[in-house]
Amino acid sequence: NGLVMSVNYGSGAFMPTLEAARALALSMLGVAEGAGVPMVTWLCDMDEVMGDAVGSLPQIREVIAYLTGGPREARLEQIVTRLSAEVLVMGGLAADIAAAEAMLAARLADGSAAERFARMVAALGGPADLVDHPDRYLQRAPVVPAGEGFVARVDARAVGMALLSIGSGRTRPDQSIDHGVGLTGMAHVGDRVGPGRPIAVLHARDEATFERAAAAIRAAVTLADAPVPPSPVLIERLATPL
């Protein structure tokens, strides 16, 4: 019935500035309007890591936790909830955003969202019990970068490049991806980190790759002596005329 998407800008996104992201969004909206297709676009800030995990299997763990009542990073939850609500309204399944968000909350609470995800995994050839028993399939290899203070800035692109360097992604189509490496428990702007709260838990295969990625992640996170308020993640809504 239409298109709903986010256009991200900042250190962790392809578009470096809000102005560039808005120009791209307006261009896509113009194409959609010309084709007679309704479209909603949200401009979203990506000046830090979105969610708590980076990497294939760490992010699957985050998805399972999100769907089954585990931790939900606030910025990620805002984007997931708003974009999903826009889809429900555009599809005629909810009268407005408030009704759609209530529907989403109900599906998370009653377990039907997790059950649907489990069915999707099984239909695609994955294990039928992944949601119930993720530890059977998702490796753990955590080590912890250190730091102390309040997170003031996170260079999301630098974090991504650090993980890319140890195999979490590819720079050429012929390269393989190590699905087990990545990070979880990422600290966000405003969080206090120190001995009891690391910047992140880094999943690496050996000490050498850990040290390389950990140093890059430490360099990507700027700490301050006092709390820094986080920036809003949902910045601006753009849409084709109804």
Accessible surface in RSA format (square Angstrom, percent):
REM  Atomic radii and reference values for relative SASA: ProtOr
REM  Chains: A
REM  Algorithm: Lee & Richards
REM  Probe-radius: 1.40
REM  Slices: 20
REM RES _ NUM      All-atoms   Total-Side   Main-Chain    Non-polar    All polar
REM                ABS   REL    ABS   REL    ABS   REL    ABS   REL    ABS   REL
RES ASN A   1   145.90 100.6  82.43  79.7  63.46 152.8  28.19  67.9 117.70 113.8
RES GLY A   2    29.07  35.8   0.00   N/A  29.07  35.8   0.80   2.2  28.26  63.3
RES LEU A   3    93.33  52.0  91.09  65.2   2.25   5.6  93.33  65.5   0.00   0.0
RES VAL A   4    34.62  22.8   3.73   3.4  30.88  74.4   3.73   3.2  30.88  83.8
RES MET A   5    68.74  35.6  64.33  42.6   4.41  10.5  57.78  49.1  10.96  14.5
RES SER A   6    30.02  25.4  15.95  21.3  14.07  32.4   0.00   0.0  30.02  42.1
RES VAL A   7     6.86   4.5   3.56   3.2   3.30   7.9   6.86   6.0   0.00   0.0
RES ASN A   8    49.13  33.9  42.04  40.6   7.09  17.1   4.14  10.0  44.99  43.5
RES TYR A   9    25.89  12.1  25.89  14.7   0.00   0.0  14.35  10.8  11.53  14.2
RES GLY A  10     7.35   9.1   0.00   N/A   7.35   9.1   4.58  12.6   2.77   6.2
RES SER A  11    25.46  21.5   9.20  12.3  16.26  37.5  22.47  47.8   2.99   4.2
RES GLY A  12    25.59  31.6   0.00   N/A  25.59  31.6   4.98  13.7  20.61  46.2
RES ALA A  13    25.10  23.1   2.46   3.8  22.65  51.5  11.67  16.4  13.43  35.6
RES PHE A  14   189.34  94.7 160.06  99.1  29.28  76.2 168.38 102.1  20.96  60.0
RES MET A  15    30.86  16.0  30.83  20.4   0.03   0.1  29.00  24.7   1.86   2.5
RES PRO A  16    93.50  68.1  75.85  69.1  17.65  64.2  78.40  64.7  15.10  93.8
RES THR A  17    63.21  45.0  59.90  60.7   3.32   7.9  57.00  76.6   6.22   9.4
RES LEU A  18    42.29  23.6  39.83  28.5   2.46   6.2  39.83  28.0   2.46   6.6
RES GLU A  19   114.81  65.9 108.90  82.4   5.91  14.1  61.18 118.3  53.63  43.8
RES ALA A  20    27.26  25.1  18.59  28.7   8.67  19.7  26.03  36.7   1.24   3.3
RES ALA A  21     0.00   0.0   0.00   0.0   0.00   0.0   0.00   0.0   0.00   0.0
RES ARG A  22    71.93  30.2  71.93  36.7   0.00   0.0  28.17  38.5  43.76  26.5
RES ALA A  23    61.99  57.0  51.02  78.7  10.96  24.9  56.06  78.9   5.92  15.7
RES LEU A  24    68.28  38.0  63.37  45.3   4.91  12.3  67.56  47.4   0.73   2.0
RES ALA A  25     0.00   0.0   0.00   0.0   0.00   0.0   0.00   0.0   0.00   0.0
RES LEU A  26    94.24  52.5  85.78  61.4   8.46  21.3  86.03  60.4   8.21  22.1
RES SER A  27    67.88  57.4  52.97  70.7  14.91  34.4  30.93  65.9  36.96  51.8
RES MET A  28    49.55  25.7  45.87  30.4   3.68   8.8  24.05  20.4  25.50  33.8
RES LEU A  29    12.07   6.7  11.78   8.4   0.29   0.7  11.99   8.4   0.08   0.2
RES GLY A  30    41.36  51.0   0.00   N/A  41.36  51.0  30.98  85.0  10.38  23.3
RES VAL A  31   110.01  72.4 100.56  91.0   9.45  22.8 107.21  93.2   2.80   7.6
RES ALA A  32     5.96   5.5   1.23   1.9   4.74  10.8   5.75   8.1   0.21   0.6
RES GLU A  33    97.79  56.1  83.37  63.1  14.41  34.3  29.24  56.5  68.55  56.0
RES GLY A  34    72.86  89.8   0.00   N/A  72.86  89.8  38.47 105.6  34.39  77.0
RES ALA A  35    73.04  67.2  36.71  56.6  36.33  82.6  48.93  68.9  24.10  63.8
RES GLY A  36    65.40  80.7   0.00   N/A  65.40  80.7  37.09 101.8  28.31  63.4
RES VAL A  37    53.46  35.2  51.12  46.3   2.34   5.6  52.37  45.5   1.10   3.0
RES PRO A  38    53.51  39.0  49.80  45.4   3.71  13.5  52.75  43.6   0.76   4.7
RES MET A  39     5.51   2.9   4.56   3.0   0.95   2.3   3.41   2.9   2.10   2.8
RES VAL A  40     7.29   4.8   7.29   6.6   0.00   0.0   7.29   6.3   0.00   0.0
RES THR A  41     0.00   0.0   0.00   0.0   0.00   0.0   0.00   0.0   0.00   0.0
RES TRP A  42    24.70   9.9  24.70  12.0   0.00   0.0  24.70  13.2   0.00   0.0
RES LEU A  43     0.00   0.0   0.00   0.0   0.00   0.0   0.00   0.0   0.00   0.0
RES CYS A  44     0.00   0.0   0.00   0.0   0.00   0.0   0.00   0.0   0.00   0.0
RES ASP A  45    10.25   7.2  10.25  10.2   0.00   0.0   0.14   0.3  10.11  10.1
RES MET A  46    31.51  16.3  31.51  20.9   0.00   0.0  29.23  24.9   2.28   3.0
RES ASP A  47    65.31  45.7  62.13  61.8   3.17   7.5  21.14  49.8  44.16  44.0
RES GLU A  48     5.30   3.0   5.30   4.0   0.00   0.0   2.13   4.1   3.17   2.6
RES VAL A  49     8.76   5.8   6.22   5.6   2.54   6.1   8.60   7.5   0.16   0.4
RES MET A  50    34.98  18.1  21.90  14.5  13.08  31.1  21.90  18.6  13.08  17.3
RES GLY A  51     0.13   0.2   0.00   N/A   0.13   0.2   0.13   0.4   0.00   0.0
RES ASP A  52    35.05  24.6  35.05  34.9   0.00   0.0  12.21  28.7  22.84  22.8
RES ALA A  53     3.06   2.8   2.22   3.4   0.84   1.9   2.22   3.1   0.84   2.2
RES VAL A  54    32.59  21.4  32.59  29.5   0.00   0.0  32.59  28.3   0.00   0.0
RES GLY A  55     6.06   7.5   0.00   N/A   6.06   7.5   4.76  13.1   1.30   2.9
RES SER A  56    38.69  32.7  25.49  34.0  13.19  30.4  20.43  43.5  18.26  25.6
RES LEU A  57    31.63  17.6  31.63  22.6   0.00   0.0  31.63  22.2   0.00   0.0
RES PRO A  58     5.26   3.8   3.39   3.1   1.87   6.8   4.51   3.7   0.74   4.6
RES GLN A  59    83.57  46.7  83.24  60.8   0.34   0.8  15.84  33.7  67.73  51.4
RES ILE A  60    56.62  32.2  56.62  42.2   0.00   0.0  56.62  40.8   0.00   0.0
RES ARG A  61    34.79  14.6  29.73  15.2   5.06  12.1  22.37  30.6  12.42   7.5
RES GLU A  62    26.93  15.5  20.84  15.8   6.09  14.5  20.00  38.7   6.93   5.7
RES VAL A  63    56.78  37.4  54.34  49.2   2.44   5.9  56.78  49.3   0.00   0.0
RES ILE A  64    10.09   5.7   9.90   7.4   0.19   0.5  10.09   7.3   0.00   0.0
RES ALA A  65    27.53  25.3  23.08  35.6   4.45  10.1  27.29  38.4   0.24   0.6
RES TYR A  66    16.38   7.6  16.38   9.3   0.00   0.0  15.42  11.6   0.96   1.2
RES LEU A  67    27.36  15.2  26.52  19.0   0.84   2.1  26.52  18.6   0.84   2.3
RES THR A  68    72.75  51.7  36.52  37.0  36.22  86.3  34.55  46.4  38.20  57.7
RES GLY A  69    61.02  75.3   0.00   N/A  61.02  75.3  27.39  75.2  33.64  75.3
RES GLY A  70    28.43  35.1   0.00   N/A  28.43  35.1  19.60  53.8   8.83  19.8
RES PRO A  71   107.26  78.2  90.11  82.1  17.15  62.4 102.19  84.4   5.07  31.5
RES ARG A  72    73.10  30.7  47.25  24.1  25.85  61.5  12.13  16.6  60.96  36.9
RES GLU A  73    18.44  10.6  10.18   7.7   8.27  19.7  12.98  25.1   5.46   4.5
RES ALA A  74    65.07  59.8  57.73  89.1   7.33  16.7  60.65  85.4   4.42  11.7
RES ARG A  75    12.61   5.3  12.61   6.4   0.00   0.0  11.92  16.3   0.69   0.4
RES LEU A  76    37.44  20.9  37.44  26.8   0.00   0.0  37.44  26.3   0.00   0.0
RES GLU A  77    57.10  32.8  57.10  43.2   0.00   0.0  12.00  23.2  45.10  36.8
RES GLN A  78    83.80  46.9  76.63  56.0   7.17  17.1  33.34  71.0  50.45  38.3
RES ILE A  79    18.73  10.7  18.73  14.0   0.00   0.0  18.73  13.5   0.00   0.0
RES VAL A  80    56.87  37.4  52.33  47.4   4.54  10.9  56.84  49.4   0.03   0.1
RES THR A  81    35.27  25.1  33.80  34.3   1.47   3.5  24.56  33.0  10.71  16.2
RES ARG A  82    60.29  25.3  60.29  30.7   0.00   0.0   1.22   1.7  59.07  35.8
RES LEU A  83    33.80  18.8  33.65  24.1   0.15   0.4  33.80  23.7   0.00   0.0
RES SER A  84    36.09  30.5  30.52  40.7   5.56  12.8  12.66  27.0  23.43  32.8
RES ALA A  85     0.00   0.0   0.00   0.0   0.00   0.0   0.00   0.0   0.00   0.0
RES GLU A  86     5.07   2.9   4.08   3.1   0.98   2.3   0.00   0.0   5.07   4.1
RES VAL A  87    80.71  53.1  78.70  71.2   2.01   4.8  78.84  68.5   1.86   5.0
RES LEU A  88    26.56  14.8  26.50  19.0   0.06   0.2  26.56  18.7   0.00   0.0
RES VAL A  89    49.03  32.3  39.14  35.4   9.89  23.8  39.14  34.0   9.89  26.8
RES MET A  90    44.86  23.2  20.18  13.4  24.68  58.8  26.35  22.4  18.51  24.5
RES GLY A  91    31.03  38.3   0.00   N/A  31.03  38.3  13.22  36.3  17.81  39.9
RES GLY A  92    64.75  79.8   0.00   N/A  64.75  79.8  32.37  88.8  32.38  72.5
RES LEU A  93   121.75  67.8 103.15  73.8  18.60  46.8 107.74  75.7  14.01  37.7
RES ALA A  94    13.34  12.3   0.00   0.0  13.34  30.4   8.38  11.8   4.96  13.1
RES ALA A  95    96.13  88.4  56.00  86.4  40.13  91.3  67.52  95.1  28.61  75.8
RES ASP A  96    73.44  51.4  70.73  70.4   2.71   6.4  32.21  75.8  41.23  41.1
RES ILE A  97    45.82  26.1  44.10  32.9   1.72   4.1  44.10  31.8   1.72   4.7
RES ALA A  98    75.05  69.0  61.29  94.6  13.76  31.3  66.81  94.1   8.24  21.8
RES ALA A  99    43.75  40.2  30.88  47.7  12.86  29.3  39.45  55.6   4.30  11.4
RES ALA A 100     0.00   0.0   0.00   0.0   0.00   0.0   0.00   0.0   0.00   0.0
RES GLU A 101    52.93  30.4  48.93  37.0   4.00   9.5  11.22  21.7  41.71  34.1
RES ALA A 102    64.23  59.1  50.36  77.7  13.87  31.6  58.18  81.9   6.06  16.0
RES MET A 103    59.29  30.7  52.25  34.6   7.04  16.8  45.14  38.4  14.16  18.8
RES LEU A 104    39.35  21.9  38.30  27.4   1.04   2.6  38.52  27.1   0.82   2.2
RES ALA A 105    58.69  54.0  50.85  78.5   7.84  17.8  55.04  77.5   3.65   9.7
RES ALA A 106    45.97  42.3  36.58  56.4   9.39  21.4  44.28  62.4   1.69   4.5
RES ARG A 107   116.09  48.7 116.09  59.2   0.00   0.0  30.36  41.5  85.73  52.0
RES LEU A 108    33.39  18.6  25.68  18.4   7.72  19.4  25.68  18.0   7.72  20.8
RES ALA A 109    92.96  85.5  50.12  77.3  42.84  97.5  62.71  88.3  30.25  80.1
RES ASP A 110    94.86  66.5  55.34  55.1  39.52  93.5  46.65 109.8  48.21  48.1
RES GLY A 111    30.98  38.2   0.00   N/A  30.98  38.2  26.28  72.1   4.69  10.5
RES SER A 112    42.89  36.2  36.26  48.4   6.64  15.3  40.10  85.4   2.79   3.9
RES ALA A 113    27.52  25.3  15.92  24.6  11.60  26.4  24.14  34.0   3.38   9.0
RES ALA A 114     9.85   9.1   9.70  15.0   0.16   0.4   9.81  13.8   0.04   0.1
RES GLU A 115    86.63  49.7  80.13  60.6   6.50  15.5  56.69 109.7  29.94  24.4
RES ARG A 116   130.64  54.9 130.64  66.6   0.00   0.0  36.33  49.7  94.32  57.2
RES PHE A 117    35.61  17.8  34.32  21.3   1.29   3.3  35.16  21.3   0.45   1.3
RES ALA A 118    20.71  19.0  18.74  28.9   1.97   4.5  19.89  28.0   0.82   2.2
RES ARG A 119   127.66  53.6 120.31  61.3   7.35  17.5  44.87  61.3  82.79  50.2
RES MET A 120   102.96  53.3  98.89  65.4   4.07   9.7  84.74  72.0  18.22  24.1
RES VAL A 121    23.65  15.6  20.82  18.8   2.83   6.8  23.31  20.3   0.34   0.9
RES ALA A 122    41.88  38.5  26.68  41.2  15.19  34.6  26.89  37.9  14.99  39.7
RES ALA A 123    90.53  83.2  47.15  72.8  43.38  98.7  59.94  84.4  30.58  81.0
RES LEU A 124   157.30  87.6 122.02  87.3  35.29  88.7 127.37  89.5  29.93  80.5
RES GLY A 125    71.19  87.8   0.00   N/A  71.19  87.8  36.41  99.9  34.78  77.9
RES GLY A 126    27.86  34.4   0.00   N/A  27.86  34.4  16.09  44.2  11.77  26.4
RES PRO A 127    46.11  33.6  33.16  30.2  12.96  47.1  44.67  36.9   1.45   9.0
RES ALA A 128    81.07  74.5  58.91  90.9  22.16  50.4  59.23  83.4  21.84  57.8
RES ASP A 129    36.72  25.7  34.93  34.8   1.79   4.2  24.69  58.1  12.03  12.0
RES LEU A 130    13.53   7.5  13.30   9.5   0.24   0.6  13.30   9.3   0.24   0.6
RES VAL A 131    20.74  13.6  12.92  11.7   7.82  18.8  12.92  11.2   7.82  21.2
RES ASP A 132   109.68  76.8  82.83  82.4  26.85  63.5  17.90  42.1  91.79  91.5
RES HIS A 133    78.14  42.7  73.77  51.3   4.37  11.2  41.81  43.1  36.33  42.3
RES PRO A 134    28.85  21.0  28.85  26.3   0.00   0.0  28.85  23.8   0.00   0.0
RES ASP A 135    98.95  69.3  76.15  75.8  22.80  53.9  33.00  77.7  65.95  65.8
RES ARG A 136   155.65  65.4 118.31  60.3  37.34  88.9  48.32  66.0 107.33  65.0
RES TYR A 137    90.42  42.2  65.97  37.5  24.45  63.6  56.66  42.6  33.76  41.6
RES LEU A 138     8.98   5.0   5.22   3.7   3.76   9.5   5.79   4.1   3.19   8.6
RES GLN A 139    92.39  51.7  78.05  57.0  14.34  34.1  47.97 102.1  44.42  33.7
RES ARG A 140   148.14  62.2 118.42  60.4  29.72  70.8  46.53  63.6 101.61  61.6
RES ALA A 141    36.34  33.4  24.67  38.1  11.67  26.5  34.03  47.9   2.31   6.1
RES PRO A 142    73.04  53.2  54.71  49.9  18.33  66.6  54.71  45.2  18.33 113.9
RES VAL A 143    59.01  38.8  55.46  50.2   3.55   8.6  59.01  51.3   0.00   0.0
RES VAL A 144    76.03  50.0  56.14  50.8  19.88  47.9  56.14  48.8  19.88  53.9
RES PRO A 145     0.00   0.0   0.00   0.0   0.00   0.0   0.00   0.0   0.00   0.0
RES ALA A 146    64.84  59.6  57.81  89.2   7.03  16.0  62.53  88.1   2.31   6.1
RES GLY A 147    25.45  31.4   0.00   N/A  25.45  31.4  19.57  53.7   5.88  13.2
RES GLU A 148   115.99  66.6  93.18  70.5  22.82  54.3  29.80  57.6  86.19  70.4
RES GLY A 149    10.43  12.9   0.00   N/A  10.43  12.9  10.43  28.6   0.00   0.0
RES PHE A 150    30.82  15.4  30.82  19.1   0.00   0.0  30.82  18.7   0.00   0.0
RES VAL A 151     0.08   0.1   0.08   0.1   0.00   0.0   0.08   0.1   0.00   0.0
RES ALA A 152    27.59  25.4  15.08  23.3  12.52  28.5  15.08  21.2  12.52  33.2
RES ARG A 153   122.36  51.4 120.70  61.5   1.66   4.0  48.97  66.9  73.39  44.5
RES VAL A 154     0.78   0.5   0.46   0.4   0.32   0.8   0.46   0.4   0.32   0.9
RES ASP A 155    36.12  25.3  36.12  35.9   0.00   0.0   2.06   4.9  34.05  34.0
RES ALA A 156    10.71   9.8   4.01   6.2   6.70  15.2   4.01   5.6   6.70  17.8
RES ARG A 157   151.16  63.5 145.56  74.2   5.61  13.4  47.74  65.3 103.42  62.7
RES ALA A 158    33.33  30.6  25.02  38.6   8.31  18.9  30.84  43.4   2.50   6.6
RES VAL A 159     0.67   0.4   0.67   0.6   0.00   0.0   0.67   0.6   0.00   0.0
RES GLY A 160    31.15  38.4   0.00   N/A  31.15  38.4  26.30  72.2   4.85  10.9
RES MET A 161    89.71  46.5  85.15  56.4   4.56  10.9  67.80  57.6  21.91  29.0
RES ALA A 162     5.13   4.7   0.00   0.0   5.13  11.7   4.51   6.4   0.61   1.6
RES LEU A 163     0.41   0.2   0.41   0.3   0.00   0.0   0.41   0.3   0.00   0.0
RES LEU A 164    43.19  24.1  34.11  24.4   9.08  22.8  34.23  24.0   8.96  24.1
RES SER A 165    59.40  50.2  30.51  40.7  28.89  66.6  40.34  85.9  19.06  26.7
RES ILE A 166    16.54   9.4   0.79   0.6  15.75  38.0   5.50   4.0  11.04  30.0
RES GLY A 167    22.11  27.3   0.00   N/A  22.11  27.3  20.83  57.2   1.28   2.9
RES SER A 168    19.64  16.6   7.60  10.1  12.04  27.7   0.93   2.0  18.72  26.2
RES GLY A 169    21.23  26.2   0.00   N/A  21.23  26.2  15.50  42.5   5.73  12.8
RES ARG A 170   117.42  49.3  93.28  47.6  24.13  57.5  23.34  31.9  94.07  57.0
RES THR A 171    95.93  68.2  59.38  60.2  36.55  87.1  57.45  77.2  38.49  58.2
RES ARG A 172   129.81  54.5 127.57  65.0   2.24   5.3  57.59  78.7  72.22  43.8
RES PRO A 173   131.27  95.7 107.74  98.2  23.53  85.5 112.31  92.7  18.96 117.9
RES ASP A 174   113.67  79.6  74.34  74.0  39.33  93.0  52.03 122.5  61.64  61.5
RES GLN A 175    57.31  32.0  48.54  35.5   8.77  20.9  20.41  43.4  36.89  28.0
RES SER A 176    99.71  84.3  79.22 105.7  20.49  47.2  48.50 103.3  51.21  71.7
RES ILE A 177    46.32  26.4  30.46  22.7  15.86  38.2  30.97  22.3  15.35  41.7
RES ASP A 178    40.66  28.5  31.05  30.9   9.61  22.7  23.15  54.5  17.51  17.5
RES HIS A 179    96.76  52.9  93.45  65.0   3.32   8.5  65.32  67.3  31.44  36.6
RES GLY A 180     6.59   8.1   0.00   N/A   6.59   8.1   0.18   0.5   6.40  14.3
RES VAL A 181     1.74   1.1   1.63   1.5   0.11   0.3   1.64   1.4   0.10   0.3
RES GLY A 182     0.00   0.0   0.00   N/A   0.00   0.0   0.00   0.0   0.00   0.0
RES LEU A 183     0.00   0.0   0.00   0.0   0.00   0.0   0.00   0.0   0.00   0.0
RES THR A 184    30.44  21.6  30.44  30.9   0.00   0.0  21.78  29.3   8.66  13.1
RES GLY A 185    31.53  38.9   0.00   N/A  31.53  38.9  27.79  76.3   3.74   8.4
RES MET A 186     0.41   0.2   0.28   0.2   0.13   0.3   0.28   0.2   0.13   0.2
RES ALA A 187     0.94   0.9   0.14   0.2   0.79   1.8   0.14   0.2   0.79   2.1
RES HIS A 188    19.36  10.6  19.36  13.5   0.00   0.0  19.12  19.7   0.24   0.3
RES VAL A 189    21.51  14.2  15.39  13.9   6.11  14.7  15.39  13.4   6.11  16.6
RES GLY A 190    25.29  31.2   0.00   N/A  25.29  31.2   8.82  24.2  16.47  36.9
RES ASP A 191    48.99  34.3  44.24  44.0   4.75  11.2  10.60  24.9  38.39  38.3
RES ARG A 192   139.06  58.4 125.75  64.1  13.31  31.7  50.24  68.7  88.82  53.8
RES VAL A 193     1.18   0.8   0.00   0.0   1.18   2.8   0.99   0.9   0.19   0.5
RES GLY A 194    12.29  15.2   0.00   N/A  12.29  15.2   6.67  18.3   5.62  12.6
RES PRO A 195   130.65  95.2  87.12  79.4  43.53 158.2 100.43  82.9  30.23 187.9
RES GLY A 196    79.34  97.8   0.00   N/A  79.34  97.8  42.14 115.6  37.20  83.3
RES ARG A 197    81.99  34.4  81.32  41.5   0.67   1.6  44.87  61.3  37.12  22.5
RES PRO A 198    29.40  21.4  28.19  25.7   1.21   4.4  29.40  24.3   0.00   0.0
RES ILE A 199     3.46   2.0   3.46   2.6   0.00   0.0   3.46   2.5   0.00   0.0
RES ALA A 200     0.00   0.0   0.00   0.0   0.00   0.0   0.00   0.0   0.00   0.0
RES VAL A 201    34.65  22.8  34.65  31.4   0.00   0.0  34.65  30.1   0.00   0.0
RES LEU A 202     0.00   0.0   0.00   0.0   0.00   0.0   0.00   0.0   0.00   0.0
RES HIS A 203     6.51   3.6   6.33   4.4   0.18   0.5   5.71   5.9   0.81   0.9
RES ALA A 204    11.71  10.8   1.36   2.1  10.36  23.6   1.84   2.6   9.87  26.2
RES ARG A 205   126.69  53.2  94.38  48.1  32.31  76.9  49.25  67.3  77.44  46.9
RES ASP A 206    76.27  53.4  62.32  62.0  13.95  33.0  44.99 105.9  31.28  31.2
RES GLU A 207   132.10  75.8 119.86  90.7  12.25  29.2  45.90  88.8  86.20  70.4
RES ALA A 208    71.08  65.4  56.72  87.5  14.36  32.7  64.75  91.2   6.33  16.8
RES THR A 209    26.68  19.0  26.68  27.0   0.00   0.0  26.52  35.6   0.15   0.2
RES PHE A 210    27.19  13.6  27.19  16.8   0.00   0.0  27.19  16.5   0.00   0.0
RES GLU A 211    85.17  48.9  81.97  62.0   3.20   7.6  37.03  71.6  48.14  39.3
RES ARG A 212   119.64  50.2 107.35  54.7  12.29  29.3  70.40  96.2  49.24  29.8
RES ALA A 213     0.32   0.3   0.00   0.0   0.32   0.7   0.32   0.5   0.00   0.0
RES ALA A 214     0.00   0.0   0.00   0.0   0.00   0.0   0.00   0.0   0.00   0.0
RES ALA A 215    55.17  50.7  47.55  73.4   7.62  17.3  49.82  70.2   5.35  14.2
RES ALA A 216    39.23  36.1  29.01  44.8  10.22  23.2  36.76  51.8   2.47   6.5
RES ILE A 217     0.00   0.0   0.00   0.0   0.00   0.0   0.00   0.0   0.00   0.0
RES ARG A 218    92.88  39.0  83.95  42.8   8.93  21.3  41.75  57.1  51.13  31.0
RES ALA A 219    87.81  80.7  49.26  76.0  38.55  87.7  61.52  86.6  26.28  69.6
RES ALA A 220     5.27   4.8   0.00   0.0   5.27  12.0   4.40   6.2   0.87   2.3
RES VAL A 221    10.84   7.1   0.32   0.3  10.52  25.3   0.32   0.3  10.52  28.5
RES THR A 222    67.68  48.1  63.25  64.1   4.44  10.6  48.34  64.9  19.35  29.2
RES LEU A 223    57.38  32.0  30.83  22.1  26.55  66.7  31.03  21.8  26.35  70.9
RES ALA A 224    31.66  29.1  22.65  35.0   9.01  20.5  31.21  44.0   0.44   1.2
RES ASP A 225   147.23 103.1 119.56 119.0  27.67  65.4  39.61  93.2 107.61 107.3
RES ALA A 226    59.53  54.7  57.49  88.7   2.04   4.6  57.68  81.2   1.85   4.9
RES PRO A 227    90.96  66.3  73.27  66.8  17.69  64.3  73.32  60.5  17.64 109.6
RES VAL A 228    44.20  29.1  42.22  38.2   1.98   4.8  43.09  37.4   1.12   3.0
RES PRO A 229   111.71  81.4  96.75  88.2  14.96  54.4 101.82  84.1   9.89  61.5
RES PRO A 230    80.69  58.8  63.63  58.0  17.06  62.0  63.63  52.5  17.06 106.0
RES SER A 231    66.10  55.9  55.55  74.1  10.55  24.3  19.06  40.6  47.04  65.9
RES PRO A 232    95.37  69.5  83.13  75.8  12.24  44.5  94.38  77.9   0.99   6.2
RES VAL A 233     0.39   0.3   0.04   0.0   0.36   0.9   0.04   0.0   0.36   1.0
RES LEU A 234    38.74  21.6  21.84  15.6  16.90  42.5  21.84  15.3  16.90  45.5
RES ILE A 235    58.04  33.0  29.30  21.8  28.74  69.3  31.36  22.6  26.68  72.4
RES GLU A 236    48.41  27.8  44.05  33.3   4.36  10.4  25.30  48.9  23.12  18.9
RES ARG A 237   112.33  47.2  88.24  45.0  24.09  57.3  31.78  43.4  80.55  48.8
RES LEU A 238    26.25  14.6  23.46  16.8   2.79   7.0  26.25  18.4   0.00   0.0
RES ALA A 239    40.36  37.1  11.31  17.5  29.05  66.1  11.31  15.9  29.05  76.9
RES THR A 240     9.85   7.0   4.45   4.5   5.40  12.9   4.59   6.2   5.25   7.9
RES PRO A 241    97.30  70.9  70.21  64.0  27.10  98.5  81.79  67.5  15.51  96.4
RES LEU A 242   208.83 116.3 137.58  98.4  71.25 179.1 167.01 117.3  41.82 112.5
END  Absolute sums over single chains surface
CHAIN  1 A    12416.7       9470.7       2946.0       7766.3       4650.4
END  Absolute sums over all chains
TOTAL         12416.7       9470.7       2946.0       7766.3       4650.4
